[in-house]
Amino acid sequence: MRGKKIAVSGKGGVGKSTVAALWALQLARENATVVAIDADPDANLAHALGMPSKQRCALVSLADNNALVRERTGAEAGKTGQLFSLNPRVDDLVARFGSRHRGVDTIVLGAVRKGGGGCACPESTLLKSLVRHLVLGEDEYVILDMEAGVEHIGRATAGGVDALVIVTEEGSRSMETALRIRTLAADIGLEKKLAIVMNKVRGSAAERQQSTARLLPDIPVIGGIPYDERLIECDTSGSTLLDRDDSASLIDCFEKARNNLFSLIETGFTGVPER
């Protein structure tokens, strides 16, 4: 199967890092090559992957690495009105700044805090160039854990992203964020590559799909993750579901959602799962 580049977004606290991490770990366990990119300012992906604390602390945020930004773009991070390279070298960044855990290479992009997330600034250019550069071969995957937006993609790189998955809950605020992400995605041409994972589901599958269909009727729901205390325990302990012997059925929910997503991608989002 050809490799895929998946972006995962959603309101803070909905569990998008958990979804991104489980998918990355499952793919690595299947002997795929996986790069996990933490593009959220809160940077929780390494924790969700179960990476040890000492290893997590050694990760370097690219956007905050002023020396790197200056070296690659010829300009200072955080400053406007400068001339800088629009095509900086990025091919060695994963090898230099990534950290491998359980077969997953993790790299932290960090936040672009000056001038807005989509600003024409050197650090933003560096980050978008990295996302665009990661061209995939067979059984190679990139999982992007993003904040509630699409700042690290942009129109120039949207064509290389196979899907933007919105992780949401059944609450109104989470749904409102999903609506905003859909609008942002449409602005850069990703409106036909969207899918939804419902997390922390308490009702039946039918009830979940009905509530989602009312607000987001044009986006396929690829799966639902039930509300489960085991996920909270994993978050607290810094472990993952893969470390537990009692989580096979829960892990299966993540795998089914991923397989549904891959099927959608392979059919060009024409084989939409029935609601």
Order of alpha helices (4+ residues) and beta strands (2+ residues): beta-alpha-beta-alpha-alpha-alpha-alpha-beta-beta-alpha-beta-alpha-beta-alpha-beta-alpha-beta-alpha-alpha
